[in-house]
């Protein structure tokens, strides 16, 4: 999966479209998944075994509800459900839980765990939920 810088094309593995994980996504979750692939494309680099494909910014990808609203018109609730779907099926992992303050955003990594979705060796990850104590406390 990579972007052709000259033509702004996004190349995806054919197996992605055939996978059970992808077929279970909602249309909104697919939009957001493709947005993640666009902002963090794979790059070809020289590795130990010759040319390798890596995501140089993986784990540091920021995507906010505000961006989802501006780009797709999705509400915060819709976006949150989409992110949950993508994490649940092995496409994304939350690497940093933002605090909601300006500048402290959630950060994500793109995974390829979706290839094992529905199998015994699939490792299910859950999104860490923030807990803010609101109101008066003792």
Buried (B, 14 or more C-beta within 10 A) or exposed (E): BBBEEEEEEEEEEEEBEEBEBBEEBEEBBBBBBEBBBEBBBBEEEEEEEEEEEEBEBBEEBBBEBEBBBEEBEBEEEBBBBBBBBBBBBBBBBBEBBBEEEEEEBBBBBBBEBBBBBEEEEBEEBEBEEEEEEEEEEE
